[in-house]
Amino acid sequence: MTRAVSRRKIRKNRFMGLIVAVVLAILPCPVLFGMGNTGERPPEEKRTTSGTQKSAEQKATAVRNIQQDPGAFAEAPVLLEGLFRGWSGGTCVGSPPLTRSDWMFEDSSGCIYVTGMLPSVLSAAAPRGERIIVDAIVKIGKKGAPYLSARSVKVLPLQTPKE
């Protein structure tokens, strides 16, 4: 009986050793391949001159461009600068694409709904036209209208008039 027990232990230890070896062989692969051979940060982590993170494919654009050709921007990361309009302070046509909590973003070319994060310093119920930068992914709603899925929202400082 003791021989059978010890054989089971040996098999179990061999099996566990094999699992550990496979895990240790696979674990470093993403780390090695993610950094490339130059040791530089991947493109999505490089900093732009403005200090914000910007991926290699991200496009700084205007609302009008997204609305005129939604298909060209679908699932693409974009960066927009404009005004926070909350739930009812903008000129967006139609209803929010996903939920009643979606809010409006407006620039000089148009208005678009944004779903997702809303910084705590902004009030969707009482917008004051705060200047913001939205880093988002363009999505297409059920009715074919584009909207933004926010990844980050940065509130810009108020501009004081120059005298």
Secondary structure, DSSP 8 states (H G I E B T S, - for coil): -HHHHHHHHHHHHHHHHHHHHHHHHHTHHHHHHHHTTT----GGG-B-TTSSB--TT-EE--HHHHHH-HHHHTT-EEEEEEEEEETTSS---S--SS-TT-EEEEETTEEEEEEE---TT--SSS----EEEEEEEEEE-TTS-EEEEEEEEEE--------
